[in-house]
Amino acid sequence: MSAKIYRPAKTAMQSGKAKTHLWVLEFDQSAPRKIDPMMGYTTSGDTRQQVKLTFESLDQAEAYAQREGIEYRVILPKEAKRQVVSYTDNFRYNRLQPWTH
């Protein structure tokens, strides 16, 4: 039984960062998924894939995994690099790109 611990990224649909400060422990797939011949749904007998545990900090998530004897790997988040953009830079006399309409 193995799991991954990560901090989720913000959704692409909104600019807010809600639910990105918690750490998630998610179990890996232990059995391959199958296609149900009657309905065409993808099924699996492994119910641990449906479990997502959230923690306030990475230390709490690691402590839980160690206490329960779960092999885990940590995926560290990549911080977004924000480019500072000013509206007044559009009208500078030494612009790098020429002004076009």
Residue pairs with C-beta under 8 A, 6 or more apart in sequence:
1 27
1 30
1 48
1 70
1 71
2 27
2 28
2 70
2 71
2 72
2 73
3 25
3 26
3 27
3 28
3 65
3 70
3 71
3 72
3 73
4 25
4 26
4 28
4 72
4 73
4 74
4 75
5 23
5 24
5 25
5 26
5 58
5 61
5 62
5 65
5 72
5 73
5 74
5 75
6 23
6 24
6 26
6 74
6 75
6 77
7 20
7 21
7 22
7 23
7 24
7 58
7 77
8 19
8 20
8 22
8 24
9 20
9 77
10 16
10 17
10 18
10 20
22 54
22 55
22 56
23 54
23 55
23 56
23 57
23 58
23 60
23 61
24 52
24 53
24 54
24 55
24 61
25 52
25 53
25 54
25 55
25 61
25 64
25 65
25 70
25 72
26 51
26 52
26 53
27 48
27 49
27 51
27 70
29 44
29 46
29 49
30 46
30 48
31 44
31 45
31 46
32 44
33 42
33 43
33 44
34 42
34 43
34 44
35 41
35 42
35 43
36 42
36 43
53 61
53 64
55 61
55 64
58 74
61 72
62 72
62 74
64 70
65 71
65 72
89 95
90 99
